[in-house]
Amino acid sequence: MKAKVIWHGDMSFTGSADTGFLLPLDASHNVGGHDSGFRPLELLAIGLAGCTGMDVIAILRKKRQDLTDFEVRVKALMSDQHPKVFTHIQLEYILSGRNLDPAAVERAVKLSETRYCGAQAMLRKSADISSKITIKQID
């Protein structure tokens, strides 16, 4: 994989990678930015949510679970000192569907956490990661 950022002045950058999609990055006003894009650490949190979310969806599809809605929320605590790294990350998996099997959901989350999600494997080396599952059964 290749990725890059191109500087546009102040703290504004545009990021891109092999896929060709563009992503704005910026900082807050108090550090010289204009609040016009994602913060780099926000992208790490979003990347983690996307990585584990895609795993869980793929696994639940194979298990033929009737999922109608799915969300992964990330709450990340950071150190006070530089470098300001994530110290604890809580992932909350919120699933809605018909006759969802809680054991299948728990297994899908566990497989993502321990086997498939590269983002979790990397971030786990510097942060404690916990998870919570909320299942909403729909009639």
C-alpha positions as CSV (number, residue, x, y, z in Angstrom):
1,M,0.0,0.0,0.0
2,K,1.1,3.5,-0.7
3,A,-0.3,6.7,0.8
4,K,0.6,10.3,0.8
5,V,-0.5,13.8,2.0
6,I,-0.1,17.0,0.0
7,W,0.2,20.2,2.0
8,H,-2.0,23.2,1.1
9,G,-0.8,25.7,3.6
10,D,-1.3,26.3,7.3
11,M,-2.3,22.8,8.7
12,S,-4.3,21.8,5.6
13,F,-3.5,18.6,3.7
14,T,-5.2,16.3,1.3
15,G,-4.6,12.6,1.8
16,S,-4.8,9.8,-0.8
17,A,-3.8,6.2,-1.2
18,D,-3.8,3.5,-3.9
19,T,-7.6,3.7,-4.3
20,G,-7.3,7.3,-5.5
21,F,-9.9,8.7,-3.0
22,L,-9.2,12.1,-1.5
23,L,-9.5,12.9,2.2
24,P,-9.2,16.4,3.7
25,L,-7.0,16.7,6.9
26,D,-6.7,19.8,9.0
27,A,-6.2,20.9,12.6
28,S,-8.1,23.1,15.0
29,H,-7.8,26.9,15.0
30,N,-5.8,26.9,18.3
31,V,-2.9,25.1,16.5
32,G,-3.0,27.0,13.3
33,G,-5.7,25.1,11.4
34,H,-9.1,26.0,10.0
35,D,-11.2,23.0,11.1
36,S,-11.7,22.0,7.5
37,G,-10.8,18.3,7.7
38,F,-10.3,15.2,9.7
39,R,-7.6,15.0,12.4
40,P,-5.1,12.2,11.8
41,L,-5.9,10.4,15.0
42,E,-9.6,10.6,14.1
43,L,-8.7,8.6,11.0
44,L,-7.0,5.9,13.1
45,A,-10.2,5.5,15.1
46,I,-12.4,5.5,11.9
47,G,-10.0,3.0,10.3
48,L,-10.3,0.7,13.3
49,A,-14.1,0.9,13.3
50,G,-14.2,0.2,9.5
51,C,-11.7,-2.7,9.8
52,T,-13.6,-4.5,12.5
53,G,-17.0,-3.6,11.1
54,M,-16.2,-5.1,7.7
55,D,-14.9,-8.3,9.4
56,V,-18.1,-8.6,11.4
57,I,-20.4,-8.0,8.4
58,A,-18.5,-10.6,6.3
59,I,-18.7,-13.2,9.1
60,L,-22.4,-12.6,9.9
61,R,-23.2,-12.9,6.2
62,K,-21.6,-16.3,6.1
63,K,-23.6,-17.2,9.2
64,R,-26.8,-16.0,7.3
65,Q,-27.7,-13.6,10.0
66,D,-30.6,-11.2,9.0
67,L,-28.9,-8.0,9.9
68,T,-30.8,-4.7,9.1
69,D,-28.6,-2.1,10.8
70,F,-25.0,-2.0,12.1
71,E,-22.8,0.5,13.7
72,V,-19.4,0.4,15.4
73,R,-18.7,3.3,17.8
74,V,-15.2,4.1,19.0
75,K,-14.4,5.9,22.2
76,A,-10.7,6.5,22.5
77,L,-8.8,7.9,25.5
78,M,-5.5,9.6,24.9
79,S,-2.4,10.2,27.0
80,D,-2.0,13.8,28.3
81,Q,1.7,13.9,27.3
82,H,3.3,13.9,23.9
83,P,3.2,11.8,21.9
84,K,-0.5,11.7,22.6
85,V,-1.3,8.1,21.9
86,F,-4.5,6.1,22.5
87,T,-4.3,4.5,25.9
88,H,-7.7,2.8,26.0
89,I,-10.2,2.2,23.2
90,Q,-13.7,1.0,23.7
91,L,-15.5,-0.5,20.7
92,E,-19.3,-0.7,20.8
93,Y,-21.0,-2.9,18.2
94,I,-24.6,-2.0,17.7
95,L,-26.6,-4.5,15.6
96,S,-30.3,-4.7,14.6
97,G,-31.9,-7.5,12.8
98,R,-34.4,-10.3,12.8
99,N,-33.7,-13.4,15.0
100,L,-30.0,-12.5,15.4
101,D,-28.1,-15.2,17.2
102,P,-26.2,-13.6,20.1
103,A,-23.6,-16.4,20.0
104,A,-23.0,-15.8,16.3
105,V,-22.6,-12.1,16.9
106,E,-20.2,-12.6,19.8
107,R,-18.2,-15.1,17.7
108,A,-18.0,-12.7,14.8
109,V,-16.7,-9.9,17.0
110,K,-14.2,-12.2,18.7
111,L,-12.9,-13.4,15.4
112,S,-12.4,-9.8,14.2
113,E,-10.7,-8.9,17.4
114,T,-8.3,-11.9,17.6
115,R,-7.8,-13.0,14.0
116,Y,-8.8,-10.7,11.2
117,C,-8.6,-7.0,12.0
118,G,-5.1,-5.7,11.3
119,A,-6.0,-2.3,12.8
120,Q,-6.8,-3.9,16.2
121,A,-3.7,-6.0,16.1
122,M,-1.6,-2.9,15.6
123,L,-3.4,-0.6,18.0
124,R,-3.5,-3.3,20.7
125,K,0.3,-3.0,21.0
126,S,-0.1,0.5,22.5
127,A,-3.7,0.6,23.9
128,D,-6.0,-1.5,25.9
129,I,-9.0,-2.4,23.7
130,S,-12.4,-3.5,25.1
131,S,-15.7,-4.2,23.4
132,K,-19.4,-4.1,24.1
133,I,-22.1,-5.6,22.0
134,T,-25.7,-4.3,21.8
135,I,-28.2,-6.4,19.9
136,K,-31.6,-5.0,19.0
137,Q,-34.0,-7.7,17.8
138,I,-36.6,-6.6,15.2
139,D,-39.9,-8.4,14.7
